[in-house]
Amino acid sequence: MIKIGAVIVTYNPGKEIEINLKAISKQCDEVLVIDNGSTFRLEELIDPIPSNVTIINLSSNTGIAHAFNIGVTLLSDDIDWVATFDQDTYILDNYFNNMIEQGKKINVETPHILVPSFNGLPQNEQYKSMGIREVVTAISSGSLIRRDVFSLVGGFDDQLFIDYVDNEFYLRCQNNGVRLFEIIGIKLNHKLGDMEPHVLLGRRFHTSNHSPLRRYYVFRNRIFVYRKFAKHFPIWFLRDFLRNFTEILKILIWENNKTQKLYYISKGLLDGMKNKTGEYDRRG
């Protein structure tokens, strides 16, 4: 029987964490919640704590990559598949059953990864007709990673702290022969920033409204990932590179705190060119 272990990383979550956690835990054999130094005890929000859930409270925010790595390492040895989640992801019933059953159609014996469909927008609909396609990258939340992948490629790169951790990991996986498959029709209800819709010249756009600090990490870490993988994945690189310009345009047109966000973007680009990694140094 296939055993699934989930690793959920939290940092000052809202009350929805209880609903999200219980939706995940009832579909898994084991769940490890790695709390990244929240200002309160996570146990205060979850009552009762499901019997298959263990909460590990870190003393400080070590970044999402490091927290994921702690969880993956501490999962029981008999876990076959590892599911990774952010705190604001909710899954419907039979999420993993559908993922595993569709994944069997791939007929790939080597280590591989299954990911859901996600376009950055909230998804509340039931699962629709299934399909499978091979992809280059995906978000880490909701992914189902065969356990032996970590033995082959190592863990998440904690130099990045947050943002583009998933891109770096999946691109590194593919460089080592690990394939990434999207299970089309399995939707993920995941909050990506504070999404807002806009219409310009008849076209619909969405802004994520990420904080200035998150903008710093995104633009800095893109340079880190581009250096490692642009020559190996040129089409992905070109598409992602263009996102730098579209995101800045959307900030200028629609988002608040434009000056501060542009400042942090420029600082992120500069630090990226200087090969700076890790947590943002607020001392300058």
N, C-alpha and C positions, 0 to 999 in steps of 0.2 A: 504494500500500500504506500502510495506517495505521501511524504510528509512535507508540509509547508511551514516555514518559520518566517515571521514578519519582524522587521525592524522599523520602528517609528521614531523619528527624531522630533523633539518638541523644544520650543523656546517661548515662554510666556504665552501659552495657547489660550484661546477663549473657551467658553463653556461647551462649544461644539465638539471639543476633543473627546468628551465622554461618548457621544453618539458615534463619532468616527471610529474610536477605538473599539467599541463593542461590535460595530458592524464588521470590523476586520477580525477581531479575536474569535468570533463564532465560526469563522471559516478557516481558521489556522490551527495547527497543532501547538504552536508556541509563538508568543509575541514578546518581544523585548522593546520597551520604551526607553529611549535614551534622552533624558531631559538635559538640555544644554545650559544649565545654570540659571533656570528661571528664578524670578524674584519671590516665588511662592512654591510650596510643595504641590506637586502635580496630584498627589493623592487627595487634595482638598476638592478637586473637581470631579473625581470619579468614585462613585459609590453605588454598588460595591465594585471592587476591582475584580474582573473575571479571573477565574482560578488559573488559567493558562497564561496570564499576563505578569511580567516582572518589570518593575519600574526601577531604572538606575539613574540616580540623581548625580550629575556632575557638578563640581563646585563652581565652574565658570563656563562661558561659551567658548567651546573649542572649535566651532565650525561644523557644518553639516557633514562634511566628508569624514572627519575624524570620528564623529559620533556614529555614523553608519559603520565605520570600520570596527568600532568597539562592539556594536551589536552583532555584526556578522561573525566576529571572533567568538563571542560568548554563546551563540546558538548551539543547541545540542548537536552532537556529532551525527545523529541519525537523520537530520534534516536534509531533504533532497533538493528543495527549491527555496530560495530566499526572496521574499517580497520586501521592497523598500517603499516607505511612505513618509511624506511630510505630514505635519499635524492637521492640515486643512483639507485632507483628501477623504472623501466618503465613497464607499463602494456598495453596490447593490448585492442582493442575495445571489449566490451561485457564481460570483465573480471568478473565483479561482477554478471552479469546476469547468466553467466555459473556456477559460484560458487554456487549461490543461488538455481538455478534449479537442479543442481546435488545434492546439500545438502538436497533437499526435499525428495530424494529417501532413505535417511538414516532412516527417520521415527522415529526420536528421539525428544521427547518433552522437555526433560530436557536441561539445558544450555549446549551448546557445541561450538566447534571452528572448522572452516573450513580453511585449509591451501592448498597452491598450491604445485605442484611438484617442487623441486629445488635440484640440485646436486652440486651446487657451481660453475657451468660453465654458460657462457652467453647463453641465449635462445632467438632466434629470430623467431622461427617457429610459424606457426599458431597452434591453439589448435587441438589436435588429439583426437582419441577415448577416451571417458571418462570412469572412473572407480573410485571406492571409497575404501579406506582401512584405518583402524584405526592405528594410529602411536603414538609413545611415545613423541617425541619432533619434533620441526621444527624451522625455523627461524621466527622471528616476522614480518619481512617485507613481506607484501602481505597477512597477515593473516586476517581473517574475524571472529571477536569475538562477540558472542551474548552479548548484553549490560548487561544482568542480570548476566553474569559471574563475572563481577567486584563486584557486590553486594555480591556475594557468597564467593569469594576468596580474594578480595582486589585487589590492583593495582600491578604494577611491583615493584620489590624490589630495591630501589634506593641505597641500600648499595653497590651494585655491580658496580655502575657507568656506565660501558660499558662491553660488552662481558659476555656471559652466562646468560644475563638477560632473554632471551627468554626461555632457558632451565629451569631455575629456575621457571619461571611463569607457563610453561606448565606442569611441573612435579607437582607443587603445585596444579594446577587445577585438575589433575587426582587424586591426593590424596583426593580431595574434591568432587569426582564424576563427574567432567566435562570431557567429552570425546573429543578427538582430531582426526579429520578426514582429510586425504589428498585426494584432488580431483585430481586424476591421469589424466594427459592430459592437465591440465591447467598449462602452463609453466610460470615461473617468470624470467624476464630479470633483474637480480640484480648483481651488481658488488661486489664480495667478495674478498677484498684485491686487489692485482695486480696479477691475476692468470697467471701462465706460465706452458706450457706443457713440460714434459721431458719423455725420454724413457730409461729404464734401464733393461737389460736382457730380452728384448722383451716385457716388460710391460710398460704401460703408467701411468705416475704419474703427479700430478699437485701441484705446490707450490703456496701458497697465498702471500708470500713476505710481510707479515704484518710487521709493524714497531716494533722496540724493545719494545716500550711502550705498544703496543697492545699485544705483547707476554706476558708481565708482567700481564696484566689484565686477559688474558685467563687462564694462569696457576694458578694464585692466586684464581680466582673465581671458577675454577674447584674444588678446595679443599673445598670451601664454599658449593658448590652444592652437592658434594659427601657426605659431612657430613650430609646433610639434607635428601638425597634421595637414597643413595646407597643401603640401606637395603630394601627399598620399590621397587626399580627397579634394581635388581641385573644384569640382562642381559644388560640393557642399560649402567649401570655403567662399566661393564667389557669391553664392546666395546669402550666406551668413554675413559676409562683409558688407553687402548692400543694406542689410538691416541696420547697420550703424547710422546710415544717413536717414533712413525712414524713421527710425526712432527719435533722432534729434529733431526732425521736421515735426513730428507729432507733439513733441514736448513744446516746441516753439509755437505751434498753432493752438493746442488745447490744454496742456497741463499747467498746473500751478507751480510756484517756486522755480520758475524757469532759470533765473540767474544762478541759484544755488545748485540746481541739477547740472547745468552746463559747466559750472566750476568743478564739480565732482567728476564729471565725465572727462574733462581736460586733465584733471589730476590722475584719474585712472589710466588714461592713455599714456601720460608721462611716466607713471610708475610701471606700467606694463613694458614700455620701451627700456626701462631701467632694470627689468627682470625682478621687480619687487613682488613678493608673494606673501601669503599669510594674512593675518588680521590687519585691518586698516590702522595705521599709526596716526592717532589723533594729535600727536605732538607735531605733526607736519613732516 
